[in-house]
């Protein structure tokens, strides 16, 4: 009987980011084979022998998936998409259309392109885990483009879950604030040592568990969704927020 630790081949898009590196290390510690896909600068910064990709560029996604297929000709067992970014907090009425478009491209279009392209490479019974956000349903001022993109990811999760069933399962995680470079503009897009764009102490005070999430808080639920204990789950979102949002 398969267990979480039964060796699998997993591809992680955004695997050079804060959550991604923690997830990849935890999967490798359990004996899984992991291939990281990320921006070239992110792979170089963290010295990762992965596959370079700009997930918002359809041609780049096609090339990356062809390389992934060459590395794993027998297919992969699972795919995780952690790619995404947001750097500005401002009212929608003051948001430039160019910034709105960039956030939609980087979070929603990229999820569509990557999931569509990777699905044929995943073996029957495999799993896809996408990354939404609490902001995709728990709307807060200042995050309009990002919230819209992550609400779209939830819709994509449910649609892919229906359309790829019963061959594949598709679920999502919906984290709240996670203390990574994402809060400083994103891995590969910013100085990862810059100041946070959010008031961390304020978010701690708003959270029943009294802290913000660390990468390992998200890695565990992702591993669960990839594994056999979630074999009857598809089209679902696991909210990871310390009790700050209870749908």
Secondary structure, DSSP 8 states (H G I E B T S, - for coil): ---TTS--EEEEETTTSHHHHHHHHHHHHTT-EEEEEE-HHHHHHTT---EE--TT-HHHHHHHHHHHHHHTTT-EEEEEE----------GGG--HHHHHHHHIIIIIHHHHHHHHHHTTEEEEEEEEEE--GGGTS--TT-HHHHHHHHHHHHHHHHHHHHHTTT-EEEEEEE--B-SGGGGT-TTTS-TTS--SS-HHHHHHHSTTSS-B-HHHHHHHHHHHHSGGGTT--S-EEEESTTS---
